[in-house]
Amino acid sequence: MGAPLPIAVLVSGAGTNLQALLDTVHSREAEIVAVASNVADAPALERARGCGVPTAVFAASEHRSREQRDRALAEWLLERGARLVVLAGYMELLGEVFLSRFPRAVINVHPSLLPAFPGVRAVEQALAYGVKVFGVTVHLVDSGVDTGPVIFQRAVELPRARTPEEVLAVLHPIEHQLLADAVRLCAQGALETDPENPRRVVAAPSAG
């Protein structure tokens, strides 16, 4: 196996997906070299510090514009050698200023079967719609809202679910697994784009 892939993780909240990456791929297939947040007191930052990972806060209120914030954030991550950026519960949009610095190298985990229920409060949206099947999507990030090419999806039937807490209790372990699997594929250089359909992303045959 080659050198671990240096990755950065962006967070806004508790950091359970970050913890899953620390527990599964950190210092193995990947090396988490930086964790950044838009929220100064996000518990996820303490998880990173506890593992000796450098952290920083890039709050929108501290920058003149989102573009300036995105530029500063990208520069900080690049200075630490990050080659892949993982959005793990990061509740801010990233524009072209940021994405152009990490072309096709930003991935996100979302608690729905995209393209259904994009954006915030996805589980609440799904419950209000009355769906019986929920799910998780890991996708490449583009300049839209949860519109990038899909890497992984997994569905789960929860016909009796009534609250977001019930659904998320089932979805969180799926998020943890699929996000780690996606990072492993990126570390192996095993994600391929269908030349006939740039939205179709698949694992190379050698990746299993």
Secondary structure, 3 states (H helix, E strand, C coil): CCCCEEEEEEECCCCHHHHHHHHHCECCCEEEEEEEECCCCCHHHHHHHHCCCCEEECCHHHCCCHHHHHHHHHHHHHHCCCCEEEECCCCCCCCHHHHCCCCCCEEEEECCCCCCCCCCCHHHHHHHHCCCEEEEEEEECCCCCCCCCEEEEEEEECCCCCCHHHHHHHHHHHHHHHHHHHHHHHHCCCEEEECCEEEEEEECHHHC
